[in-house]
Each structure stands twice: as C-alpha cells, then as structure tokens.
Amino acid sequence: MGQKVLYFCSTNELEGTEIAKQITYVLRDSGNFVFFVTHFARFREIACSEGAECLSAEVLKNGKRTFRMIKEVNVKICHGRDLFRKIFEEIEVK
C-alpha cells in the first residue's frame, strides 16, 4: 500500500496544534513514521519536548539564508516576517 500525504489547515494555532497533536499520536502509536512541516510554534515545542527530531531552516545572524536544515530545538522566531517585509515593502498600502 502506498503512503498517503495529509494536509490540514486550521483557523488558529491553538486548534491546529491540537489537531496535529492528536493525529500525530495516533499515527505514531500505530507504528508509522510521522513527518511534519509546520509554523505552529506550540506544536513544535510539544513535539521536540517528547523526543521528536526538530529541524529548522538555517538563518545566519545577518539574516542570510543558507537553505540548509539544521537541528535546532528552541526556535522562537518566525523567519517569514523578513521575507514578507522584503516582498511587500514596495507595495503602497491605501
């Protein structure tokens, strides 16, 4: 049987974290390998505290991206904000 990929969207981080946590536990407890890419900081914190391998996109102190994944447990920042500003700083808000 082939592997299935599931995608979820939620209305907020709290609800999304709870959904992701429950699904992850069921899949993991059934003997499956679970891989998550998420922007939910709380879910990441829970997963890392329970022994999950946590990787982050490397961003140097000067803000340059290396496009490498590194093992980093205590990530408390969303690096997408700087991209948002860079992309949309030229757009005039009316």
Protein Blocks (a to p, Z undefined) as FASTA:
>chain_A
ZZdddddddfbfklmmmmmmmmmmmmmmnopacddddfbfklmmmmmmnopacddddddf
kopaehiacddfblcbdfklmmmmmmmmmpccZZ
